[in-house]
Structure formats: C-alpha cells, structure tokens
Amino acid sequence: MSNRTTAEASFWNTKLGQAAIASIAAMVMMIALSSQIQPGAAHAAPINHPASETGAIAEIA
C-alpha cells in the first residue's frame, strides 16, 4: 500500500503538478483582481414595456 502523502508530494513536484499550481495561482489572482475592479452597486434599469391592449407581446430576437 502506498503512502498517500508521498504520492501527493511527488505529484506537485512534477511538471504537471507545477503547471497546476501556476494555474490555480492565476485563477486566484484573477478572482482577487476582478472583485476589486468592479464599480459600485449595480442598479438595474426599469423595464418599460408598452402595454398591449390586444394580448401578449412576443419579441423575437
């Protein structure tokens, strides 16, 4: 039976493991930076649809 700690340590020392560390670090930095750049509280614009007297309106985009 193999020692799990040794197996995990050997993975992080491989090129794939180091690439995984770099990828995780890049994702963490992206999340940290993007959460600081966002403007203040977003306010949704009111939705004004014309009232239809004849029934439902379907918008086809």
Number of C-alpha atoms within 10 A of each C-alpha: 3 6 7 9 9 9 10 11 11 11 14 14 11 11 10 11 15 13 13 14 13 12 12 12 12 12 12 12 12 11 11 11 11 10 10 8 8 9 7 6 6 7 6 6 6 6 6 6 7 7 9 8 7 6 7 8 11 6 5 4 3
